[in-house]
Amino acid sequence: MPDDPGNFPEPGFLLRSWPLGRHPAEVSVPSSVGEPRKSYDVPVEVPGRVPPEGPRAEEEARLREIPRVIGQLGKTYIVCETEEGLLLVDQHAAHERVVYEKLRRSMEAHRPEVQQLLMPLELELNHRDAGAVMALQEELASLGIEIEHFGGNTFLVRAVPALLGQVDWETFLSELLPEIRMKGMSQGELLDRALKVMACHGAVRAGKHMSMQEMEGLLEELAAADLPQNCPHGRPVTKMIRYREIEKFFKRIV
Amino acid sequence: MPDDPGNFPEPGFLLRSWPLGRHPAEVSVPSSVGEPRKSYDVPVEVPGRVPPEGPRAEEEARLREIPRVIGQLGKTYIVCETEEGLLLVDQHAAHERVVYEKLRRSMEAHRPEVQQLLMPLELELNHRDAGAVMALQEELASLGIEIEHFGGNTFLVRAVPALLGQVDWETFLSELLPEIRMKGMSQGELLDRALKVMACHGAVRAGKHMSMQEMEGLLEELAAADLPQNCPHGRPVTKMIRYREIEKFFKRIV
């Protein structure tokens, strides 16, 4: 588990745990401030995926470029410069997208990256959640969460998905359990709902300071994502304010 | 004359040449990156000036706060963070406003800050400009521009306004002369037109890299200006993109 006390792993952590078994150097190289931007030229192929066309294709192509990071706004947005203008990136939505795709690939490869805990984590659950955990022990294990009944409403977490560094496990389970105990869902739906909750908890939160290096690393990972435009819940990840708009406002052009 | 080869004087140059005879320390102190923002608490009193009311007063009050500089966008805009949101500042318009007010005060105090040149600057003018310079020698001197006829269309510039560091004098005169040779203008109108041309040429241009220190220094000076909202030609100096707008776009609020 990373030493960082926050919920954002140290730079490179996500790359090191890249689930497809590629060496990080093949996937991405850290960019430096002020260097010319470069495009991400190792697109990740998804079997059966049809590339979008028209404006959506343009938007995607733009997101494959790694913009220059200017800095952080309100501890929530990454402010970037591109050839077209000012790009705002919602840090949580972007990271959620990145973590979600990594988790999904990891699950699809049937080898979720699991982190065995040296000291098991003791959890005291309410009656309802305790019942759900006992009923769903197998499903939880398939998600990389190894949890054991200790007696009463007490449980021991023995292993966690490697991508979920330091989540608040009680809050996490209280959101995860209602999603996966719904009846009538296919295995695929159940997995997808669980991954969304996991991605949300594993992603850097709004209100957290990010270093230039962390922001640059996140944008590189976002550029490599399959669907960088939206977070798994469908919220937008980026907002472009074009030079044309800005120039019009400042009456630099009419 | 400053040693800086560009047309933006080194940090503090404008403050050192502050025409009201105050010590720079009384006027402003340099801010550092990451320090909490502070308000500019030495407002410059203009005799007879009525403070605005309503939304304009609010906008002015906002401009008296010195925002945190995030960085520079497209070598043209200063990107800042305020409590309300993202503030874009047009670097040229902002500096033009600052230089214009300094020049105007300097003129009104009847002691324009003049820089004697060690080596006079030789200018070869076209016939029309040469005639205008000869006719307007006195007006030019009152603006701090001491220019002497050398023979034919050749002139020597012997002294320049201290605030106009390294302007391109031929371009500058070709813009200034038509402004001040118009008939039927009052002395006040003539002066104001001349000051606007001077401010434009003395201000940092779009497309010029500015350091964090230069951007912070400029915002401090802008906060101290009488009319920080607009450049002398009436173009806007700042554009605020409120957190509310940004949050709505990213669906953080509905």
Interface residues (C-beta under 8 A of the other chain):
Chain A: I70 G71 Q72 L73 G74 Y77 V79 E81 G85 L86 L88 D90 A93 A206 R235 P236 K239 I241 Y243 I246 F249 F250 K251 R252
Chain B: I70 G71 Q72 L73 G74 Y77 V79 E81 G85 L86 L88 D90 A93 A206 R235 P236 K239 I241 Y243 I246 F249 F250 K251 R252
